[in-house]
Amino acid sequence: MKHVVAAVLISFCIAAGCFAKENTNPVGVQFSIGSGYTFYGDRGMKDLVSDMNSDDFSRIILGGDAGIFGVLTDNVHLIGGCDLMTDLFWKGGQHCYIFDYSFLAGLRVYPGLGGFSFSVLYALGRRSAVIDLDYRKSETVHSSWGNGFKLALEYDMKYGQTGIAPVFGAAWKHMPRGNDNADNTVSVYLRFMIL
């Protein structure tokens, strides 16, 4: 599985280099940090989160991504990378740390509205939870790997310029988890693109 993802990302990098315009940097890097909320599809995970919310656990939700992009044209970028959304609960010595992680590949398109863009990405990922609560045994629980997608809307503050560009964005990721369950995560973030 890891070899397939690596091969896809390398292929995207090569394609980006082959089709990039002259007189521009053909490849850039990007990373983001933000927050959001996950609507869990699994009944067990929903109940666990509901129990911790009603028992006054502290909670923080942080996420981000990192990757590369290739400039195919002024209006189209090829994207590859990975993302992580953490949903962290704790109270005294008890905790439940939920990690949603995936590998991403797709396109970012600027439709001619200045710095506004939308992205369509394939996502291969899963969810892991590290649980240590008084009323259940300590365990690490993993979901099945799933093939999903991520859609994003962004505004690039320095569209058309090279250097470091701050980007404001919002995204929705739909990720099947097996057994007819799927998580839906909405997020907002600040991204930096370096070209």
Disulfide bonds with the S-S distance in Angstrom:
none
